[in-house]
């Protein structure tokens, strides 16, 4: 009887330890996603200023600027890592086109406020990239723990589900934008 009681206690302690590990990783995933969200919000807030700066010097590039605004709106309204990653890929490509336009307008590159916006945006991009890496690392650890025996049994009992990675999903998003200074930016 004592051996049975000790075995039950050990099993309970083992299940509690696995459960707590899963909860810790789940909270880290939530925290990492929150960090990405904060950085994306900073980027979204900066984009209208970039568009306004460019508009004053390259107003006839209206379709490119409207594309940035549309991509920003899509990115802001998307939910979940996969949808957010896809929308962010489109936004990044649109922003690259805007900064490529700046190469065609030397007077725009000479404007200090535009240069500062570009530098700030680059810093935010680096921070977002680091936050994405951290999020994906935590998701990898969480998903691995859910899939491994015996934690997969505890994960199933308590309905832990794998998380989505924040990754580029289409080959087109991996390509550098094609910019033509002959009048049409793509």
C-alpha positions in Angstrom: 0.0 0.0 0.0 2.8 2.4 0.8 4.6 1.6 -2.4 1.4 2.4 -4.4 0.9 5.7 -2.5 4.6 6.7 -3.2 4.1 5.8 -6.9 0.9 7.9 -7.1 2.6 10.9 -5.5 5.6 10.6 -7.9 3.3 10.5 -10.9 1.4 13.5 -9.6 4.7 15.4 -9.0 5.9 14.4 -12.4 2.6 15.6 -14.1 2.7 18.9 -12.2 6.4 19.5 -13.2 5.6 18.9 -16.9 2.4 21.0 -16.7 4.3 23.9 -15.1 7.0 23.7 -17.8 4.4 23.9 -20.5 2.7 26.8 -18.8 6.0 28.6 -18.5 6.7 28.2 -22.2 3.1 29.2 -23.1 3.6 32.4 -21.1 6.9 33.1 -22.8 5.2 32.7 -26.2 2.6 35.2 -25.2 5.2 37.6 -23.9 7.3 37.2 -27.0 4.3 37.9 -29.2 3.5 40.9 -27.2 7.0 42.2 -27.8 6.5 41.8 -31.5 3.2 43.6 -31.3 4.6 46.6 -29.5 7.4 47.0 -32.1 5.0 46.6 -35.0 2.8 49.3 -33.4 5.8 51.6 -33.3 6.4 50.9 -37.0 2.8 51.5 -37.9 2.8 54.8 -36.1 6.0 55.9 -38.0 4.8 55.0 -41.5 2.3 57.9 -42.0 5.2 60.3 -41.2 7.4 58.6 -43.8 4.6 58.8 -46.4 4.0 62.5 -45.7 7.7 63.3 -46.1 7.9 61.5 -49.4 4.6 63.0 -50.6 6.1 66.5 -50.5 8.9 65.6 -52.9 7.5 62.7 -54.9 3.8 63.4 -55.0 3.5 62.0 -58.4 4.5 58.5 -57.0 0.9 58.4 -55.6 0.4 54.7 -56.4 3.5 53.7 -54.4 2.5 55.8 -51.5 -1.1 54.5 -51.5 0.4 50.9 -51.7 2.3 51.6 -48.5 -0.8 52.9 -46.7 -2.9 50.0 -47.9 -0.2 47.5 -46.8 0.0 49.2 -43.4 -3.7 48.9 -43.0 -3.7 45.2 -43.9 -0.9 44.6 -41.5 -2.6 46.4 -38.7 -5.8 44.4 -39.1 -4.3 41.0 -39.6 -4.4 38.6 -36.7 -2.3 35.6 -35.8 1.4 34.9 -36.6 0.9 33.5 -40.1 -1.5 36.2 -41.3 0.6 38.9 -39.6 3.8 37.6 -41.2 2.2 37.6 -44.6 0.9 41.2 -44.2 4.2 42.3 -42.7 6.1 40.9 -45.7 3.9 43.0 -48.0 4.4 46.1 -45.9 8.2 45.6 -45.8 8.2 45.3 -49.6 6.1 48.4 -50.0 8.4 50.4 -47.6 11.5 49.2 -49.6 9.9 50.7 -52.7 9.4 54.1 -50.9 13.0 54.1 -49.8 14.1 53.1 -53.3 12.2 56.1 -54.6 14.3 58.3 -52.3 17.3 57.4 -54.4 15.6 59.0 -57.4 15.0 62.2 -55.5 18.2 63.6 -54.1 16.4 66.6 -52.5 14.4 64.1 -50.4 17.5 62.3 -49.2 18.9 65.7 -48.2 15.9 66.4 -45.9 17.0 65.8 -42.3 13.5 64.8 -41.1 13.2 62.1 -43.8 16.7 60.8 -43.0 15.8 60.6 -39.3 12.6 58.8 -40.1 14.5 56.4 -42.2 17.1 55.7 -39.5 14.3 55.3 -36.9 12.5 52.9 -39.1 15.7 50.9 -39.7 16.2 50.7 -35.9 12.6 49.5 -35.5 13.1 46.9 -38.2 16.1 45.5 -36.4 14.2 45.4 -33.2 11.3 43.6 -34.9 13.7 41.1 -36.5 15.2 40.3 -33.0 11.8 40.0 -31.5 10.7 37.6 -34.3 13.7 35.5 -33.7 13.1 35.3 -30.0 9.4 34.5 -30.5 10.2 31.7 -33.0 12.8 30.2 -30.6 10.2 30.1 -27.8 7.6 28.7 -30.1 10.1 26.0 -31.2 10.7 25.1 -27.6 7.0 25.0 -26.8 6.1 23.0 -29.8 8.9 20.6 -29.2 7.9 20.1 -25.6 4.3 19.4 -26.7 5.4 16.8 -29.2 7.9 15.0 -26.9 7.0 12.0 -24.8 5.9 12.1 -21.9 5.0 15.8 -22.0 2.8 15.2 -25.0 0.5 13.2 -22.8 0.2 16.0 -20.3 -0.2 18.5 -23.1 -3.0 16.5 -24.5 -4.7 16.2 -21.1 -4.6 19.9 -20.6 -5.3 20.9 -24.3 -2.0 22.7 -25.1 -1.9 23.3 -28.8 1.2 24.1 -31.0 1.8 27.7 -31.8 2.4 29.1 -35.3 5.8 30.5 -36.2 6.2 34.0 -37.4 7.8 33.4 -40.8 7.8 34.5 -44.4 5.4 32.2 -46.1 5.6 33.0 -49.8 8.7 33.1 -52.1 7.6 36.5 -53.5 8.0 38.0 -50.0 11.7 36.8 -50.0 12.5 38.7 -53.2 14.0 42.1 -53.3 11.6 44.7 -54.8 12.2 45.6 -58.5 12.4 49.4 -58.9 12.4 51.2 -62.2 13.3 54.9 -62.2 11.8 55.2 -65.6 8.5 56.2 -64.0 7.0 52.9 -62.8 8.0 51.4 -59.4 6.9 47.8 -58.9 
